[in-house]
Amino acid sequence: MAAPRTQRTYALSRNERGLKQGSPVALVSALLVTFVLACSSEKTVEGDSGAPFGEEADAGEGTAPRDAGTNTTTDAGGDAGKTDGGARCEPACGSGEFCDASGLCRVCDADRGCAAPELCDAAANGGKGACKVCRVTAATPHDGCTAPTSHCDEAVNGGKGACKVCLATNEGCQGAQTCSADGSACEGCANDASCAPATPVCRTDTAPSTCVECTAASSGRCDATKPACANDFCGCSTDAQCAAVPDSPLDVCDTTAANGRGQCIVCSTDTHCIDPNRPRCDAKVACVCNDNSDCPLDRVCAAGSRACEAAPLAVTPATTSAQIQAFVAAPAGALTPPLPIAGAFVTFIKPAVVGQAAAEPVGFFVQAMATGPAMFVSDAAALGQVHVGDRISFDASVKTSPGGLTIATTVTNLTIVSRGHAVQNLATVQPAGLKRDRSADDTATLVTGVANVASTLVTLRGKIGADATDSTGFASHAITTAGIGTASNDLRLRVPAALSSALDITPGCDFTLHVGPIWRSGTAALPSAFSASDLTIANCPAPTLVAVAPKSLTQLELTFDRTIAAPSIVDVTTQFTFTGGLVATAAQVTGKTVTLTTSSQTAGANYTISVATSVTDTAGKPISGLANTKTFRGFRPTAIVRITEVQPSAANNKDLVELQVISGGSTNGLELFQDIISPTLLATLPDVTVATGDIIVIHLASDVASETTSKTEFPALTNADNYDTAWDIQGGATGITSTNRVLVVRDATGAIQDGVAFTRISGAPPAAFPGDLQRLQAEGHWLPADCSGVPCTYTSTPTAQQVSADWTGIPPSNQSKTSNSIRRVSMTDTNGKDDWAVGAPSWGLPNP
């Protein structure tokens, strides 16, 4: 009776190898003692897995980790004309073939093309190779065959061959014995002594008598590798037959082995290796660990035993977590004495991002337990030494807390204890990593509790909401998850702006953050991805037509909310149709923009464009039939305007800004902003055709309706706030902040048409003003260009305020349209403070 199925030792001990000859497991021992461990000759650290320094593995869920930001690709065999090495076969290889490294199409070679247990006859099939059960060569006359079916009959089985006991030539039979018609036995034996060693039993109960490997009465001749006798051959057909053999580690039946008769092995897949210290199946003969990624985080893979053993650092994850928590709780600044962190794991590398702000840190995250806490290290010297999966110790010497995120900016005594740990595995798989699925967590955990989850490693699934602002080089998207159903800026997916564009992240898309840390900015939790391998975007809504902008009388620019697939545009004339007889003749796709060449437009004429649903995004989704039309007016040049008068202190933010048209055209796309570096949009002008010399009055925080057909569309007689000598335009809901401010007008391309720097010589000056002034000077819209050769600041000579137009004479609040304003007093625009003065208003009339 076999012992119960509990974990067995999957590599024979010395005692097992010393079992006396003739025991059922003697042959087992002979098979297993041939196992050889090959060790890397490259330098390793104490307790390391044996992988060379810097060696990194893929970081899919349940696999070993890799550094963030690395996006490597592999050939999946889908291109029949290419090899993994990049060679190409011409002409392309046929179905079922591949291109080898020498540029030849093949069906198989020594490494690929044939499914076990078949082997490749590389010379067959005109040199393309053919998969066979067995083959006959000078070096290996019966390659692929095992005793007792040790003879290859190449001609049968459609040329694939078959392994037999004997051949038609009687090869394989003793003396005068003859081979059976099917080659399964030698016939004509007298007794057991007359049979060959491979088939030692003479069956005299058959006519003719035959030599066989075993019978039901002589099944004891079958050993532990092939314990069951069936159809006169030893083998196995079920795992139960193998597991029933006493004192044998061979519990799995490989039914394809022994020429299909079955053979007992230690394992065929990793699922047969249930000892967490030996989780991988190695060549069917042993369960082992290959490297540290196969082991629990507090253990390492020993090179000698190939089993997971206790780590050389005797520090528990709970102790390390307590050390990290002590750092999190410490005040910012120099830490005296430095705080020790022993045995933490590097979970993620935060790389530099193209275009990021100078203050944006790079570095790495560490934690010790999946529940946290975690911390971020931004020390350049330390960053250059670590990889994801490293277990490290260090002393934290300096701490900062920008936006509430805990950062060690200086660390000393960095030691790498071991490498290659599977930290990016989910905490719920084996071996358990440090990544937690936060998809079901509620606001109390992820948002209100952001201090507890900041810097921890997560996976997250949900839906993209509205875009949000972020620091330079990054894009943020509000998200919802299974646990948080309402999108807000306090939970945002943060990615490099280039990655957001490349993945075409738009509201309504589903996302899966496979692995990433939670960044923190104030009260906001920002799960982050840095490469396409970290993040998947799917199931996005259909693309819609957002805007149409004529660029000339024969060119239109169409803007969509998703990236358009250029190959989907095959017939521009029928896929882009117009009213008014306009015809599209060519299209150029650039991301979300399609530029159309058209027949000649009539300037100012009204047109409607319709985009066919055969136009798709790069995911193949057709443009929405509910949002594929737009009206526009035939091309007119963009009007050029100048700021001529400002009331910054009206009651209830009902401020006024007057513009004068310097060059007639369309106001479509013109925008009025307060400030430059962190601008506030005050007004977007509608599409109005204006003439040179016209006046435009923008009414902020007002219910004044915009005039688009004439200056008296809404006459002052019935609209008290309007001016019949000007185009009255409704602005946004935000008024002007009447401190030190810069006002600018930008066209549709973002270029500044005009700008003015204003100052109030009272109250606390806003810190951002000198930077905005410097930008306006750099754009050539304000003089002097600097302050005595240096950037204008509050302490330069002259100061930033001294070179700005002074509106201090206007009280800071509760003014009306009849109160004093600040307006141009010079016929010449010198782009300087002397062009402006405070005085009686002249709304709707030229200044001066």
C-alpha positions in Angstrom: 0.0 0.0 0.0 1.5 3.3 -1.0 1.9 6.1 1.5 -0.7 9.0 1.3 -0.1 11.6 -1.4 1.9 14.2 0.6 4.8 16.3 -0.6 7.7 14.0 -1.6 11.4 14.6 -1.9 11.9 15.1 -5.6 15.7 14.6 -5.7 17.1 11.3 -4.3 19.1 11.5 -1.1 22.4 9.6 -0.7 20.6 6.9 1.3 18.1 6.4 -1.5 20.9 6.2 -4.0 22.5 3.5 -1.8 19.5 1.1 -2.0 20.6 -2.4 -2.8 20.8 -3.5 -6.4 17.6 -5.2 -7.6 15.2 -3.1 -5.6 12.2 -1.5 -7.5 13.8 1.9 -7.2 17.3 1.0 -8.2 16.7 2.0 -11.7 15.1 5.2 -10.5 18.3 6.0 -8.6 20.3 5.4 -11.7 18.2 7.9 -13.6 18.3 10.7 -11.1 22.0 10.6 -10.1 22.8 11.8 -13.6 21.4 15.3 -12.8 24.0 18.0 -13.0 23.8 21.5 -11.8 25.3 24.1 -14.1 26.3 27.3 -12.2 27.0 30.7 -13.7 30.6 31.8 -13.6 29.6 35.5 -13.3 30.1 37.4 -10.1 27.2 37.3 -7.7 26.3 38.7 -4.3 25.9 36.7 -1.1 22.6 35.0 -1.1 21.9 35.9 -4.8 20.2 33.4 -7.1 23.2 33.0 -9.3 21.9 35.4 -12.0 24.5 38.0 -13.2 24.4 41.4 -11.7 21.8 43.5 -13.5 20.0 40.6 -15.0 16.3 41.3 -15.2 13.2 39.3 -16.0 9.8 40.1 -17.2 7.2 41.4 -14.7 3.9 40.0 -15.8 1.6 38.9 -13.0 2.9 35.8 -11.3 6.3 36.1 -12.8 9.7 37.5 -11.9 10.0 41.3 -11.9 11.8 43.8 -14.2 12.7 47.4 -14.0 9.9 49.8 -14.8 10.2 51.9 -17.9 11.7 49.0 -19.9 9.5 47.9 -22.8 11.1 44.9 -24.4 9.4 43.0 -27.2 9.8 39.4 -28.4 9.0 37.7 -31.6 5.9 35.5 -31.1 6.4 33.6 -34.3 3.6 35.5 -36.1 5.7 36.7 -39.0 6.6 33.7 -41.1 9.2 35.7 -43.0 11.2 36.7 -40.0 13.3 35.0 -37.3 13.8 36.1 -33.7 17.2 37.4 -34.8 15.8 39.6 -37.5 16.7 37.6 -40.6 14.2 37.6 -43.4 13.4 34.9 -46.0 12.6 36.0 -49.6 10.1 34.9 -50.7 8.2 34.7 -47.4 7.9 31.2 -45.9 4.8 29.2 -46.4 2.2 28.1 -43.8 3.8 25.9 -41.1 7.3 27.1 -41.9 9.7 29.6 -40.3 12.7 31.5 -41.4 15.9 30.3 -39.7 18.9 32.5 -38.8 20.6 31.7 -42.1 17.5 33.0 -44.1 16.2 29.5 -45.1 12.5 28.4 -44.7 12.2 25.4 -42.6 9.5 23.1 -41.1 11.7 22.2 -38.2 15.3 22.2 -36.8 16.9 20.9 -33.7 15.3 23.6 -31.5 11.8 24.2 -32.9 9.0 23.0 -35.1 8.3 19.5 -33.6 6.1 18.7 -30.7 7.6 16.2 -28.2 8.2 13.3 -28.4 8.7 13.8 -32.1 12.2 14.7 -33.4 13.3 16.7 -36.5 14.9 15.0 -39.5 16.7 18.2 -40.7 17.8 16.7 -44.0 14.3 15.5 -45.0 11.7 17.4 -47.1 14.3 18.9 -49.5 16.3 20.3 -46.5 13.3 22.0 -44.9 13.1 19.2 -42.3 10.3 16.9 -41.2 9.0 15.8 -37.8 9.3 12.1 -37.2 8.6 9.5 -34.5 12.1 8.0 -35.2 14.8 8.1 -37.8 17.7 6.0 -38.9 21.2 7.6 -39.3 24.7 6.3 -39.3 25.4 7.8 -35.9 22.1 6.8 -34.3 20.5 3.8 -36.2 17.3 3.9 -34.2 17.1 7.5 -33.0 13.9 8.2 -31.0 13.3 4.6 -29.9 13.7 3.0 -26.5 13.8 -0.6 -25.3 12.0 -2.9 -25.9 10.6 -1.0 -28.9 14.2 -0.1 -29.9 14.0 -0.5 -33.7 12.9 2.2 -36.1 10.8 1.3 -39.1 11.1 4.5 -41.1 8.7 3.6 -43.9 5.5 3.4 -41.9 3.2 6.0 -40.4 3.2 8.2 -43.5 7.0 8.4 -43.4 7.1 9.5 -39.8 8.3 6.1 -38.7 7.4 3.8 -35.8 9.4 2.2 -33.0 9.0 -1.6 -32.9 10.5 -4.6 -31.1 11.7 -6.0 -34.4 11.7 -5.4 -38.1 10.6 -7.4 -41.1 14.2 -8.4 -41.6 14.0 -10.2 -38.2 16.4 -7.6 -36.8 15.9 -7.6 -33.1 15.0 -11.3 -32.8 17.1 -14.1 -31.4 18.3 -17.2 -33.4 15.6 -18.6 -35.6 12.8 -16.4 -34.2 10.9 -14.3 -36.7 9.3 -10.9 -36.3 5.6 -10.6 -36.1 3.8 -8.8 -38.9 3.3 -5.7 -36.8 6.8 -5.7 -35.3 5.4 -6.0 -31.8 7.1 -9.3 -30.8 9.6 -11.9 -31.9 7.8 -15.2 -32.5 9.0 -18.8 -32.0 10.5 -18.8 -28.6 10.9 -22.1 -26.6 11.3 -20.6 -23.1 12.3 -17.4 -21.3 16.0 -18.2 -21.9 15.5 -18.1 -25.6 14.2 -14.4 -25.5 16.2 -11.3 -25.8 16.9 -9.3 -22.5 14.5 -6.5 -23.6 11.6 -9.0 -24.0 12.6 -11.7 -21.4 9.3 -13.5 -21.1 8.3 -16.3 -23.5 4.5 -16.6 -23.9 3.8 -20.1 -24.7 0.0 -19.6 -24.4 0.0 -18.0 -27.8 0.4 -19.5 -31.2 3.0 -18.9 -32.3 4.8 -18.3 -29.0 6.2 -14.8 -28.5 8.8 -13.0 -26.5 7.3 -10.1 -24.5 8.4 -7.6 -21.9 5.9 -8.7 -19.3 2.7 -10.5 -18.6 0.0 -10.2 -16.0 1.7 -13.1 -14.1 5.1 -11.5 -14.4 4.4 -7.8 -13.8 7.1 -7.8 -11.1 9.5 -7.5 -14.0 8.4 -3.9 -14.4 10.3 -1.4 -12.4 9.4 1.9 -10.7 9.8 3.9 -14.0 7.2 1.7 -15.8 5.3 -0.1 -13.1 2.2 -1.4 -14.9 2.0 -4.2 -17.5 -0.4 -3.6 -20.3 -0.5 -5.4 -23.7 2.7 -7.3 -22.8 4.7 -4.0 -22.2 5.8 -2.2 -19.1 4.7 1.4 -18.8 2.0 3.6 -17.2 -1.2 5.2 -18.2 -2.2 7.2 -15.0 -0.5 9.1 -12.3 -2.1 6.7 -9.8 -0.1 3.8 -11.1 3.1 5.8 -10.5 2.1 7.1 -7.1 1.3 3.5 -5.9 4.9 2.5 -6.1 6.4 2.5 -2.6 9.3 4.7 -1.8 9.4 6.2 -5.3 9.5 9.9 -6.0 8.2 9.3 -9.5 4.5 10.1 -9.0 3.6 11.4 -12.5 3.0 9.4 -15.6 4.3 10.9 -18.8 2.1 9.0 -21.3 4.1 10.1 -24.3 7.4 8.6 -23.0 8.8 5.2 -23.8 7.4 5.4 -27.4 3.9 6.0 -26.1 3.8 3.2 -23.4 4.2 5.8 -20.6 7.0 6.3 -18.0 6.9 7.6 -14.4 8.7 10.8 -13.8 9.1 13.3 -11.0 7.2 16.0 -12.8 6.1 17.2 -16.2 4.9 20.8 -15.2 5.4 23.1 -12.3 2.0 22.2 -10.9 3.5 18.8 -9.9 6.0 20.6 -7.7 4.0 21.4 -4.5 6.9 22.1 -2.2 7.2 25.9 -2.1 10.9 25.6 -1.7 11.2 23.6 -5.0 8.5 25.0 -7.2 9.9 24.4 -10.7 10.0 21.2 -12.7 13.5 20.7 -14.2 13.7 18.3 -17.2 11.1 16.0 -15.6 13.7 14.6 -13.1 13.6 17.0 -10.2 11.6 19.8 -8.6 14.0 22.8 -7.9 14.2 26.5 -7.6 16.0 28.2 -10.5 16.6 31.6 -8.9 15.4 33.9 -6.1 12.2 34.7 -8.1 11.0 31.1 -7.4 11.2 31.6 -3.6 9.2 33.3 -0.9 10.6 36.8 -0.4 12.3 35.9 2.9 14.2 33.0 1.3 16.9 32.6 -1.5 17.5 29.9 -4.0 20.7 28.1 -2.9 22.9 27.2 -5.9 24.0 23.9 -4.4 20.8 22.3 -3.4 18.6 24.3 -5.8 16.1 24.7 -3.0 14.8 27.8 -1.3 16.6 28.4 2.0 16.6 31.0 4.7 17.9 34.4 3.6 21.3 35.4 4.9 19.8 38.5 6.5 17.9 37.5 9.7 15.5 40.4 9.6 11.7 39.8 9.4 9.5 41.7 7.0 7.6 43.0 10.0 10.8 44.5 11.5 11.7 46.2 8.2 8.1 47.6 7.9 8.4 49.1 11.3 11.7 50.8 10.2 10.0 52.2 7.1 7.1 53.4 9.3 9.6 55.2 11.6 11.0 57.0 8.6 7.5 57.9 7.3 6.7 59.4 10.8 10.0 61.3 11.1 10.0 65.0 10.6 11.4 66.3 7.3 15.0 67.4 7.2 18.4 65.9 8.3 17.9 62.8 10.3 20.3 62.5 13.3 21.2 59.7 13.7 20.2 58.3 10.3 17.3 55.9 10.3 18.3 52.3 9.4 16.2 50.3 6.8 17.3 46.7 6.8 16.1 44.1 4.3 13.6 46.2 2.2 12.7 45.2 -1.3 13.0 47.5 -4.4 9.6 47.3 -6.0 9.7 49.8 -8.8 12.0 52.2 -10.6 10.7 55.7 -11.3 12.6 56.8 -14.4 13.1 60.3 -15.8 10.3 61.3 -18.2 10.8 63.4 -21.3 9.9 67.0 -20.6 9.5 66.6 -16.8 9.9 69.5 -14.5 13.3 70.0 -12.9 11.7 69.3 -9.5 10.2 66.0 -10.5 12.2 63.3 -8.6 13.5 60.0 -10.1 14.4 57.1 -7.9 13.0 53.8 -6.5 10.3 52.5 -4.2 10.9 50.1 -1.3 8.7 48.2 1.0 8.8 44.9 3.0 5.1 43.8 3.3 2.3 43.9 0.8 0.2 45.8 3.3 2.8 48.5 3.5 4.1 51.0 4.5 6.4 52.0 1.6 8.8 54.9 0.9 10.5 56.5 -2.1 14.3 56.9 -2.4 15.6 59.7 -4.6 19.3 59.4 -4.3 21.2 59.3 -7.6 24.1 57.2 -6.3 21.8 54.6 -4.8 19.6 54.5 -7.9 22.5 53.6 -10.1 23.1 50.5 -8.0 19.7 48.9 -7.6 17.2 46.9 -9.7 13.6 45.8 -9.2 13.7 42.7 -7.0 16.8 43.6 -5.0 16.7 43.2 -1.3 18.7 46.0 0.2 19.7 47.7 3.5 20.6 51.4 3.9 20.6 54.3 6.3 18.2 57.2 5.5 20.0 60.5 6.2 17.7 63.2 4.8 13.9 63.3 4.4 11.6 65.5 2.4 7.8 65.5 2.1 6.7 67.4 -1.0 3.0 67.1 -1.4 2.9 64.7 1.5 5.0 62.0 -0.2 7.7 60.5 2.0 11.1 60.7 0.2 14.6 59.8 1.3 16.8 62.2 -0.7 20.1 61.0 0.8 20.9 57.4 1.9 24.2 55.9 3.0 25.7 52.5 3.6 23.7 50.9 0.8 24.1 47.1 0.8 22.5 44.7 -1.7 21.6 41.6 0.3 20.2 39.5 -2.6 18.6 40.0 -6.0 15.9 38.8 -8.4 13.0 38.4 -5.9 9.5 38.3 -7.4 8.4 41.5 -5.7 6.0 42.4 -8.6 4.0 39.2 -8.1 0.6 39.6 -6.6 0.6 39.0 -2.9 -2.0 36.3 -3.4 0.0 34.0 -5.8 2.9 31.7 -5.1 5.6 32.9 -4.6 3.8 35.8 -3.1 5.0 39.3 -4.1 4.3 42.8 -2.7 1.8 43.9 -5.3 -1.9 44.3 -4.1 -5.0 44.5 -6.3 -6.6 47.8 -5.1 -9.5 47.7 -7.6 -12.2 47.0 -4.9 -10.8 49.4 -2.3 -13.0 52.3 -1.3 -12.4 56.0 -0.9 -11.5 55.6 2.7 -8.6 53.3 1.8 -7.3 54.9 -1.4 -8.1 58.6 -1.0 -8.8 59.5 2.6 -6.1 56.9 3.5 -3.6 58.0 0.9 -0.9 58.4 3.6 -1.1 54.7 4.3 -0.9 53.5 0.6 1.5 56.1 -0.8 4.5 54.5 -2.6 3.0 51.0 -2.3 3.0 48.6 -5.3 -0.4 48.0 -6.8 -2.5 46.7 -9.7 -5.7 48.4 -10.5 -8.6 48.1 -13.0 -11.3 50.7 -13.8 -12.5 53.3 -16.3 -10.9 56.6 -17.4 -12.8 59.8 -16.5 -12.0 63.4 -17.3 -8.5 64.6 -17.9 -6.8 66.6 -15.2 -3.8 68.9 -15.0 -0.4 67.6 -13.8 3.2 68.7 -13.7 5.2 69.2 -16.9 5.8 66.0 -18.9 2.9 64.1 -17.2 -0.8 63.5 -17.9 -3.4 62.7 -15.3 -6.8 61.1 -15.8 -9.5 60.9 -13.2 -10.6 57.3 -12.8 -13.3 55.1 -11.3 -12.9 51.5 -10.0 -15.1 48.8 -8.7 -14.7 50.3 -5.2 -14.9 54.0 -6.2 -17.7 54.8 -8.6 -17.3 58.6 -8.8 -14.4 60.1 -10.6 -12.5 62.9 -8.9 -9.2 64.6 -9.0 -8.3 62.9 -5.7 -7.8 59.6 -7.6 -6.0 59.9 -10.9 -4.1 57.6 -13.2 -0.7 59.4 -13.7 1.4 58.6 -16.8 4.0 60.3 -18.9 2.3 62.6 -21.4 4.0 60.8 -24.3 2.6 57.5 -23.0 -0.9 58.9 -22.6 -0.7 60.1 -26.2 0.7 56.8 -27.5 -2.0 54.7 -25.8 -4.7 57.2 -26.8 -6.1 57.5 -23.3 -9.4 59.2 -23.4 -12.5 59.4 -21.1 -14.6 56.2 -21.2 -11.7 53.8 -21.9 -11.2 50.8 -19.6 -7.7 50.6 -18.1 -5.6 47.9 -16.4 -2.6 49.1 -14.4 -0.6 45.8 -14.3 2.0 47.1 -12.0 2.9 50.6 -10.6 3.3 52.6 -7.4 0.9 55.0 -5.9 2.3 58.5 -6.2 1.0 61.2 -3.9 0.2 64.9 -4.5 -1.4 66.5 -1.4 -4.7 64.7 -0.9 -4.6 63.0 -4.3 -3.6 59.4 -4.8 -2.0 58.9 -8.2 -1.5 55.3 -9.3 1.3 55.5 -11.9 2.5 53.8 -15.0 5.7 54.6 -16.9 5.8 52.2 -19.9 3.3 50.5 -22.2 4.0 47.2 -20.5 2.7 48.6 -17.2 -0.7 49.6 -18.6 -3.4 48.3 -20.9 -6.1 50.6 -22.4 -9.1 48.9 -24.0 -12.8 49.3 -24.8 -12.6 53.0 -25.6 -15.7 54.9 -26.8 -16.1 55.6 -30.5 -14.1 58.6 -31.8 -16.0 61.8 -32.3 -15.4 64.9 -34.5 -14.5 67.7 -32.1 -13.7 70.7 -34.3 -13.3 71.9 -37.8 -10.9 74.8 -38.6 -10.3 76.2 -42.1 -6.6 76.8 -42.6 -6.9 78.3 -46.1 -9.5 78.4 -48.9 -8.4 74.9 -49.9 -7.5 73.3 -46.5 -9.4 72.2 -43.5 -8.1 70.8 -40.2 -10.4 68.3 -38.5 -9.8 67.4 -34.8 -11.1 64.2 -33.3 -11.0 63.1 -29.7 -9.1 59.9 -30.6 -6.1 59.0 -32.8 -7.4 58.2 -36.3 -6.1 55.2 -38.3 -4.7 56.5 -41.6 -5.4 53.2 -43.4 -9.1 53.5 -42.7 -9.2 56.5 -45.1 -9.4 54.9 -48.5 -11.7 57.2 -50.4 -11.5 60.7 -49.2 -14.2 62.1 -51.5 -16.9 59.8 -50.1 -15.7 59.5 -46.6 -15.7 63.3 -46.1 -18.7 65.0 -47.6 -19.9 68.6 -47.5 -22.9 70.8 -48.2 -22.5 73.7 -50.5 -20.7 71.8 -53.3 -17.4 71.5 -51.4 -15.4 68.4 -52.3 -12.4 66.8 -50.4 -9.6 65.7 -52.6 -6.8 64.5 -50.2 -6.3 63.7 -46.6 -3.3 63.7 -44.3 -3.5 62.0 -40.8 -1.4 63.2 -37.9 -2.6 61.6 -34.6 -6.0 63.0 -33.8 -5.9 65.5 -36.6 -7.0 65.0 -40.2 -6.0 67.7 -42.7 -8.2 67.8 -45.8 -7.5 69.4 -49.1 -10.7 70.7 -50.6 -12.0 72.5 -53.6 -12.1 76.3 -53.2 -14.2 77.5 -50.3 -16.2 80.7 -50.4 -14.9 82.9 -47.7 -17.4 83.2 -44.8 -19.9 80.8 -46.4 -21.6 78.2 -44.2 -20.7 74.6 -44.7 -21.5 71.3 -43.0 -19.0 68.4 -43.1 -20.0 64.7 -42.5 -17.5 62.0 -41.7 -18.3 58.4 -42.7 -18.3 55.8 -40.0 -15.8 53.8 -42.1 -13.2 56.2 -40.6 -11.9 54.5 -37.5 -9.5 55.0 -34.6 -6.3 53.0 -34.3 -8.2 50.4 -32.3 -10.5 49.9 -35.3 -13.6 51.5 -33.7 -15.7 53.5 -36.2 -16.4 57.1 -35.7 -19.6 57.7 -33.8 -22.6 58.3 -36.1 -24.0 60.6 -33.5 -21.0 62.9 -33.5 -19.6 62.9 -37.0 -20.8 66.3 -38.4 -19.8 69.9 -37.8 -20.7 73.2 -39.3 -18.0 75.8 -40.2 -17.5 78.9 -42.3 -15.3 79.2 -45.3 -11.8 80.3 -44.6 -11.1 83.9 -43.4 -7.8 85.0 -42.0 -7.5 85.2 -38.3 -8.1 88.7 -36.9 -5.2 90.4 -35.1 -6.3 92.3 -31.9 -4.7 94.4 -29.3 -5.7 94.9 -25.6 -6.7 98.6 -25.2 -8.7 98.9 -21.9 -9.2 96.9 -18.7 -11.5 97.2 -15.7 -10.0 94.6 -13.2 -12.0 95.5 -10.1 -15.7 95.4 -11.0 -18.3 94.3 -8.5 -19.1 90.6 -8.6 -16.2 89.9 -10.9 -18.0 91.6 -13.8 -14.7 92.8 -15.2 -14.3 94.3 -18.7 -11.6 93.9 -21.3 -11.5 95.9 -24.5 -9.8 94.7 -27.7 -9.1 96.7 -30.9 -8.9 94.9 -34.2 -5.5 95.7 -35.9 -6.1 93.4 -38.9 -9.6 92.2 -39.9 -10.6 88.6 -40.1 -12.2 85.9 -38.0 -12.0 85.9 -34.2 -12.5 82.1 -34.1 -10.0 80.5 -31.8 -8.8 83.7 -30.0 -8.6 83.3 -26.3 -8.0 85.7 -23.4 -5.8 84.5 -20.5 -4.7 85.8 -17.1 -1.0 84.8 -16.6 1.3 82.6 -18.7 3.0 79.9 -16.7 -0.1 78.8 -14.9 -2.8 80.5 -17.1 -6.4 81.1 -16.3 -8.7 81.1 -19.3 -10.9 84.3 -19.1 -12.7 84.1 -22.5 -12.9 82.2 -25.7 -14.1 84.4 -28.6 -16.8 83.1 -30.9 -16.4 83.0 -34.7 -17.1 86.6 -35.7 -15.9 88.4 -38.9 -14.5 91.7 -37.8 -13.0 94.6 -39.7 -9.8 96.5 -39.0 -10.5 99.2 -36.4 -13.5 97.4 -34.9 -13.8 97.4 -31.1 -14.6 94.2 -29.0 -15.7 94.4 -25.4 -15.4 91.2 -23.4 -17.8 91.0 -20.4 -16.5 88.6 -17.7 -18.8 86.8 -15.2 -21.8 88.3 -17.1 -25.0 87.1 -18.7 -24.4 89.4 -21.7 -25.1 87.4 -24.9 -22.3 87.4 -27.6 -22.9 89.4 -30.7 -21.9 87.4 -33.8 -23.9 89.0 -36.7 -23.5 92.8 -35.9 -22.5 95.2 -33.2 -26.1 96.0 -32.6 -27.4 92.5 -32.6 -28.3 93.1 -28.9 -28.6 96.9 -28.8 -27.8 99.0 -25.7 -31.4 100.3 -25.7 -32.6 96.9 -24.4 -29.3 95.6 -23.1 -27.9 98.2 -20.7 -24.4 96.6 -20.4 -23.8 96.6 -24.1 -22.1 99.1 -26.4 -23.5 99.7 -29.9 -20.1 100.8 -31.2 -18.5 97.5 -30.3 -18.9 93.8 -30.6 -20.1 92.7 -27.1 -18.8 89.2 -26.2 -19.6 87.1 -23.2 -16.5 85.9 -21.4 -16.0 83.2 -18.8 -17.2 83.0 -15.2 -13.8 84.0 -13.8 -12.9 87.6 -13.2 -9.5 89.3 -13.2 -7.3 89.2 -10.0 -6.3 92.8 -9.7 -2.9 92.3 -8.2 0.3 91.9 -10.2 -1.0 90.1 -13.4 -0.2 89.5 -17.0 -3.1 89.5 -19.5 -2.5 87.9 -23.0 -4.5 87.2 -26.1 -3.6 83.9 -27.9 -4.7 82.7 -31.4 -5.8 79.2 -32.2 -2.1 78.0 -32.5 -1.3 79.3 -29.0 0.8 82.2 -30.2 0.5 85.4 -28.3 -1.0 88.3 -30.3 -0.7 90.9 -27.5 0.1 91.0 -23.8 0.3 93.5 -21.0 1.9 93.4 -17.5 -0.1 95.2 -14.8 0.9 95.9 -11.2 -0.7 97.0 -8.0 1.8 98.7 -5.6 0.0 97.5 -2.5 -0.7 94.3 -0.8 1.3 91.0 -0.9 2.7 90.6 -4.4 2.0 87.2 -6.0 5.2 85.1 -6.2 4.5 83.9 -9.8 4.3 87.4 -11.4 8.0 87.9 -12.2 8.1 84.5 -14.0 5.0 85.5 -16.1 6.6 88.9 -16.8 9.8 87.3 -17.9 7.9 85.0 -20.3 6.1 87.9 -21.8 9.4 89.7 -22.3 10.9 86.6 -23.8 8.0 86.4 -26.3 8.8 90.0 -27.4 5.6 91.5 -26.2 6.9 93.7 -23.3 9.8 96.1 -22.9 12.3 96.4 -21.4 13.4 92.9 -22.3 15.1 92.5 -18.9 16.0 94.6 -15.9 19.6 95.9 -16.4 20.7 92.7 -18.0 19.2 90.3 -15.5 15.7 88.8 -15.3 13.1 91.1 -13.7 12.2 90.2 -10.2 10.9 91.9 -7.1 14.5 92.7 -6.1 16.1 93.6 -9.5 16.9 97.1 -10.6 14.4 98.2 -11.9 12.0 95.8 -10.2 9.3 93.7 -12.0 6.7 96.1 -10.7 8.5 99.2 -11.8 8.5 98.1 -15.5 4.8 97.2 -15.5 1.7 99.3 -16.2 0.4 100.5 -12.8 -3.3 100.1 -12.1 -3.0 100.9 -8.4 -5.2 104.0 -9.1 -8.2 101.7 -9.6 -9.7 100.6 -6.3 -9.3 96.9 -5.8 -13.0 96.1 -5.7 -16.7 97.1 -6.3 -16.1 99.2 -9.4 -18.6 99.7 -12.3 -18.5 100.3 -16.0 -18.4 104.0 -15.4 -15.5 103.8 -12.9 -12.0 104.7 -13.9 -10.3 102.0 -16.0 -6.7 101.6 -17.2 -6.5 102.2 -21.0 -4.0 102.9 -23.7 -3.0 106.6 -24.0 -0.4 106.3 -26.8 -1.1 106.1 -30.5 2.0 103.9 -30.8 2.2 100.5 -29.2 5.6 100.4 -27.6 4.9 97.3 -25.5 5.8 99.2 -22.4 4.2 100.7 -19.2 4.1 104.2 -20.7 1.4 103.1 -23.2 -1.1 102.9 -20.2 -2.7 105.2 -17.7 -5.7 105.1 -15.3 -8.5 107.5 -16.2 -12.1 107.9 -17.3 -13.4 104.9 -19.2 -14.0 104.9 -23.0 -15.6 101.5 -23.6 -16.5 100.9 -27.2 -14.5 103.8 -28.5 -10.9 103.9 -29.9 -8.1 104.6 -27.4 -6.6 107.1 -27.2 
